[in-house]
Amino acid sequence: MRKSIRTDAASKGDGPYSQSIVSANGFVFVSGQGPLDPTTNVIIGESIEEQADATLRNVASILQASGCSMDDVVKVNVYLSSMKLFSRFNEVYARHFHHPMPARSCIGAELDGILVEIDVIAEIPS
């Protein structure tokens, strides 16, 4: 069994996908999120710092709607428009997570007009 979770507190996206799926085994799978304003769907910020913060706030909002927090995240996938942004991105990322940090992959990707996209997997607390 799987259940789609949706919140107006995060960007809605424009594709045929759910913001997140809660699985029967107690995990939340959050679809790739970018730095989009939840109300207008317009890109927030021009710098990687601004866009990373907005993206992680969208992720946090979806996790909250799914019954989780950033502390419940076990895996993060990060896509950067350029790996040259890596160290600047990391400074923002570190403010959104606590130790032990989740497992993470970070790759360079061709993104559609944004600098960062992030998807996560979290375990619903018992």
C-alpha positions in Angstrom: 0.0 0.0 0.0 1.2 3.5 -0.7 -0.4 6.9 0.0 0.2 10.2 -1.7 0.9 13.2 0.5 0.4 16.8 -0.8 0.8 20.1 0.9 0.3 23.7 -0.2 3.3 24.7 2.0 5.7 23.5 -0.7 5.9 24.0 -4.5 3.4 22.0 -6.4 5.7 21.2 -9.3 4.4 20.7 -12.8 4.8 17.1 -13.6 2.8 13.8 -13.3 4.1 12.9 -9.8 3.2 13.1 -6.1 5.1 15.5 -3.8 5.7 12.4 -1.6 4.6 8.9 -1.1 4.3 7.1 2.2 4.9 3.4 1.9 3.4 0.6 4.0 6.8 -0.1 5.6 7.0 3.4 7.2 9.1 5.3 4.7 8.4 8.6 3.0 9.8 9.2 -0.5 9.9 13.0 -1.3 10.0 13.8 -5.0 12.7 16.1 -6.3 12.1 19.6 -5.0 13.5 22.9 -6.3 13.6 26.5 -5.1 10.0 27.3 -6.2 7.7 29.5 -4.2 4.8 27.4 -2.9 2.2 30.1 -3.9 3.5 31.4 -7.2 5.7 28.5 -8.4 8.4 31.2 -9.3 12.0 30.5 -8.6 13.2 31.9 -5.3 16.6 33.5 -5.2 19.5 33.8 -7.7 22.4 32.4 -5.6 23.0 28.8 -4.7 22.6 29.8 -1.0 19.1 31.3 -1.5 18.0 28.5 -3.8 19.3 25.7 -1.5 17.6 27.2 1.5 14.3 27.5 -0.4 14.6 24.0 -1.7 15.3 22.5 1.7 12.4 24.5 3.2 10.1 22.9 0.5 11.5 19.4 1.5 10.9 20.2 5.2 7.3 21.2 4.5 6.5 18.1 2.6 8.1 15.9 5.3 6.0 17.7 8.0 2.8 17.0 6.0 4.0 13.3 5.9 4.5 13.1 9.6 8.3 13.5 9.6 11.0 16.1 10.1 14.5 16.7 8.6 15.8 14.6 11.6 14.0 11.5 10.1 15.8 11.7 6.8 18.0 8.7 6.0 19.0 9.4 2.4 19.4 12.6 0.4 20.0 13.0 -3.4 21.3 16.4 -4.4 21.5 17.6 -8.0 23.6 20.7 -8.6 23.7 22.6 -11.9 27.5 22.8 -11.4 29.8 21.0 -9.0 31.6 24.3 -8.6 28.7 25.2 -6.3 29.4 22.2 -4.0 31.1 24.0 -1.1 28.7 26.9 -1.0 25.7 24.5 -1.1 27.2 22.4 1.8 27.2 25.5 4.0 23.5 25.8 3.7 22.8 22.1 3.7 24.6 21.7 7.1 22.2 24.2 8.7 19.2 22.0 7.8 20.4 18.7 9.2 21.7 17.4 12.5 24.1 14.6 13.4 24.1 11.9 12.5 23.8 13.4 9.0 21.8 11.4 6.4 23.5 9.4 3.7 23.9 11.5 0.6 24.7 11.6 -3.0 25.5 14.8 -4.9 25.9 15.0 -8.6 26.1 17.6 -11.3 23.0 17.7 -13.5 21.4 19.7 -16.2 18.6 21.5 -14.4 15.8 23.5 -16.0 16.7 27.0 -14.9 17.5 26.2 -11.3 20.7 25.6 -9.4 19.7 22.8 -7.2 17.1 20.0 -6.9 16.8 17.6 -3.9 14.9 14.4 -3.1 14.9 12.5 0.2 13.8 9.4 1.9 12.8 9.6 5.5 11.6 7.0 8.1 8.4 7.9 9.9 9.0 8.0 13.6 7.3 5.3 15.6 
